[in-house]
Amino acid sequence: MNSFNWINYNNNVQLLKKINNHNKLNKFNIIEKGIYNHIRDLFCISLVFNSKLNKKKISVLDYGSNEIVYANLINKIDLKNFKFYIFDPFLKSKIKKIKNITLFKNEKLLKKKWHYINFGSSIQYLENLDNLKIINYKYVKTVLITHTPFSMKKKYIAKQTNNKNLFQNIHSYKKIISFFKKNKLNLVFKSRNLDKQISSKKKYKTYSLNLLFLKR
């Protein structure tokens, strides 16, 4: 359905260099546009909380993300206790390693042992929530979803307003809660973002949400 070029999007070299250069020369992180500072802070705080629960090296799965997310965490928290794995199905090579970050495209690796899962803004690009069943949730204590549109009514498909040829699967809020509850993960925090770029927000009562789940 989507003909969007994710390879180019996930490899914004110019932005990555800009963030890295700033953070090497400054004590505090670069300020990102829009809601991203808020989203990165949620990510960092929940990572720190998870590390306190596990008290060991934390294995983090980031589903459908890219290097840019991690470039701006350096001046926020100490990353040495975390091992990050980014699942990128559009990665050119099978595996790519950068310091404590491993990028991979093989779905079989999703069955590895994880302590923390970050979905970022990726779930709306999955046609079915059943695609998430391949992930190993047995040891997961924390799941974070950010900047993701959910319908308070039924699931529907909409064209993304800010990118040509990119479609979103707007999943049901109730179903995403139910999905993680079946994996013993309960919703403990929820917040809304600006509704900018959300399709059919009036007809289907759709909100851009941040959701945090913890293992019960």
N, C-alpha and C positions, 0 to 999 in steps of 0.2 A: 504493500500500500504506500509506504513512504519512499520517495526518491531523493530525500534530503541527504546531503553529503556529510555524514557524521565524521568521516576521517578528517576533513578540513576543520570542522568545528572542534574536535577533540585535540587538534594540534595547532592551537593558536600560539605559535612560537613567539610572536612579537609581544603578546600580553604576558606570557610566561617569563620572558626575559625582563620585562618591566618590573614585575612583582619581585623576582629574584634579586635584581639589582638594588631595588629600594630596601628590601629586607636585610641585605648584607651590610648596607651602609647606615641603617637606622635601628634604633632600639625597639621601636614599635612598628607594627605591621602597616602596610599601605592600606589606605581607605578604598574599598571597592564600591562600585556604583550600586544604586538601588537598595534592594533588601539583602544583598550578599553579606554585609558585615554581620547582620542579625543572624543569618543562617549559619555562617562560619562559627559564630559564638556558641550557638546551640550545639553544634557538632563538637566543638572543643570541650565545653562543659560536660556533656554527656560522656565523652571519651575519658575525661579525668575521673568522673564518677565511676565508670566501669572499671578503671584501673584500680580504684580503691576496693572494689568488690572482689576482684580477682587476685590482686597482689602478686602478679607475675606478668610475664611478657604477654601482651594482648594481641590476639590475631584479629585484624579488622578486615572485613570484606566490604568493599565499596562497589556496589552494583551499578555499572554503566557510567562511571565517572571519568575523570581525566586528571592529569598532573597539576593543573592550575589550582584545584581545590587545596592541594597540600603545600603549594608554594607559599601561600599566605597564612599557614599555621605556625611557621617557624618561630616567630616572635611572640606567639600567644601562649603556647604550652611546650613542655619538654616532650619531645617525640621519641626519645630513646627507648621507652618501655613499650613501644608499639611496633608491630609489623603490619604494614598495609598491603592489601592485595586489591587491585582494581580489575574488575571484570569488564573488559571492553571487547564485545563481539566483532568490532570493526578494526581491531588492531592488525597492522600489516604483518607482524611477526607472531609466532606462537606465544612467546614470552619475552618481556622486556623488563630489565631490572635497573632501578635508579636508587642508589643508597638503600633505604629501608622500605622501598616501594617496589612491588612486583606487579606488572600488568600482564594479564593473560586473556585468552579468547576461548579456551577449551571449557565447555560447560561441565565436563566431568570433574573439573577441579572445584566446582561449587559445592561438592560433597565433602570438602575438607573440614577440619574442625575450626569453627569460628567462635569468638567470644562476643563480637560486636558486628552489627551489620548496618551500613549506611546506604539508603536508597536514593538520597538526594532527590533530584527531580527527574526520575527515570521510569517510575511505574506507569505513567500515562502513555508510554511508548510500547507497553506490553499489550497484546491483543486479549490475553486472558490471564487472570490472577493465578491460574493453575501452573503457569510457567515458573512461578516462584517455589513450587513444591520440590524442585530438584535440589534446592539449597538445604544444607544440613543445619537444623535449628537446635539440635540436641544440647549443645553447650552454650548457645547464645543467651546472653543475659540482657542485652540491650539492642533495640532496633530503632533507628531514627529515619523518618521520612520528612523531607523538607520541600517547600516550594512546589507542591503537587496539587493539581486540581482534583476535587472529589465532588461527586453529585450526591445531594441529599435525597435524590429520588432514584431513578434507574440509570444504568450504564448507557452511555451513548458515545458516538464518534464525532469529533469536530475538527475542522481545519484550524491549525494554529495560526493566530493572527499576525505574528511577527516573522514567520518564515514560510516562504513559498514551498509548496509540495510536501509540507510536514503535517501529519495528522496525529491527533491525540485520542487515546481511548480513555474517556473520563469514567473511571470506575466508581462504584457505589461506596459511599462512606461506611455504611453498615457492613458491607461484605468484606472490606479490608480489615475492619475491627474483628469480625468473626474469623477471618483467615488466621490472624495472629493469635487469637484466643485459643484456637485449636492447637497451636504450637506452644501453649502455656505462656504466652506473652500478653500482658494486659496494658491497655492504654493508661498512662499516668499523667500525660501532659498533651495539650493541644492548643494551637494558636493560629490566627489568620494572618495572611499577608494581604497586600493591596491586590485588588481584583483585576489589575491591569493585564490585558492579553488573555483573559479567560473567555472562552466562547460559550454562548448560550447560558450565561450566568443567571438570567432572569427566568427563562423557560424551564430550565432544569434545576434551578437553585443550586448553583455550583460555587464552591469557595476554594481559594488557594490555601492549603493548610500545611502546618508543621505538626507532626505526630511523633510522640516518643512512647515506646513500649518497653516494659521491663518484665523479666521472667518472674512469675509468681512463685 
